[in-house]
Amino acid sequence: MRTVVNEYPKANLAALNLGVNPGIFHSGAYAINELIRPASVILTHINEPGTEGGKLRAKSKTAAVIKQLRVPAHLAISGRTMEFDGEGKCVSGC
């Protein structure tokens, strides 16, 4: 993952699909922090009510993952469009 995603194409933005596997919450944070090292990450398919009224629920698994990440994390919320620049930094909708 480090070579294929970080060192060769130098990905600046990652989408982390948390899905139904509870282990991905911790291994996904490790992959983002140590292997991929993007400028930002979008969390998708969190498989829990991670937001309420468009805001992160403080006691959710998603919030626990965000605390582990060393890069800005953005929630994929229906009906909201996010825009990122070529460096992977959010410029709109985040």
C-alpha positions in Angstrom: 0.0 0.0 0.0 2.8 2.4 0.8 4.5 1.8 -2.5 1.4 1.5 -4.7 -0.6 4.4 -3.2 1.9 6.7 -1.5 5.3 6.5 -3.0 4.5 6.0 -6.7 1.4 8.1 -7.6 1.7 10.2 -4.4 -2.0 10.2 -3.6 -3.1 13.4 -1.7 -6.7 12.4 -1.0 -8.0 9.0 0.2 -11.5 7.6 0.7 -11.6 5.2 3.7 -14.6 2.8 3.4 -15.2 1.7 6.9 -17.9 -0.8 6.0 -19.2 -3.5 8.3 -15.9 -4.9 9.5 -15.2 -3.5 13.0 -11.4 -4.2 12.6 -11.2 -1.6 9.7 -11.8 1.2 12.2 -8.3 0.6 13.7 -6.4 -0.9 10.7 -7.9 1.8 8.5 -6.5 4.6 10.7 -3.1 2.8 10.6 -3.2 2.5 6.8 -4.0 6.2 6.5 -1.4 7.4 9.0 1.5 5.1 8.2 1.1 3.8 4.7 -0.9 6.1 2.5 -0.2 9.4 4.2 -2.7 11.6 2.3 -3.3 15.3 3.0 -7.0 14.5 3.7 -9.3 11.5 4.0 -13.0 11.1 3.3 -14.8 8.6 5.5 -17.5 6.6 3.7 -19.9 3.8 4.4 -19.5 4.0 8.1 -22.3 1.5 8.8 -23.5 3.3 12.0 -25.4 6.5 12.7 -22.2 8.5 12.8 -23.9 11.8 12.3 -26.9 13.6 13.6 -28.2 16.6 11.8 -25.1 16.6 9.6 -22.8 16.8 12.6 -20.5 14.0 13.9 -21.9 12.1 16.9 -19.2 12.4 19.6 -19.6 8.8 20.9 -19.6 7.0 17.6 -17.0 4.6 16.2 -16.5 7.2 13.4 -15.5 9.8 16.0 -13.0 7.3 17.5 -11.4 6.8 14.1 -11.2 10.5 13.5 -9.3 10.9 16.8 -6.7 8.4 15.6 -6.1 10.1 12.3 -3.3 12.5 11.8 -4.8 14.2 8.8 -8.1 16.1 8.3 -11.0 13.7 8.0 -14.2 14.6 6.2 -17.6 12.8 6.5 -19.4 11.8 3.3 -22.8 13.3 3.9 -25.7 12.9 1.4 -26.5 16.0 -0.5 -23.3 17.8 0.3 -20.6 18.3 -2.4 -17.0 18.6 -1.3 -14.2 20.0 -3.5 -10.5 19.4 -3.0 -7.5 21.1 -4.6 -4.6 19.2 -6.3 -2.8 19.0 -2.9 -5.8 17.1 -1.3 -6.9 20.0 0.8 -10.6 20.7 1.1 -11.6 24.0 -0.5 -15.4 23.9 -0.4 -18.2 21.9 1.2 -16.3 20.6 4.2 
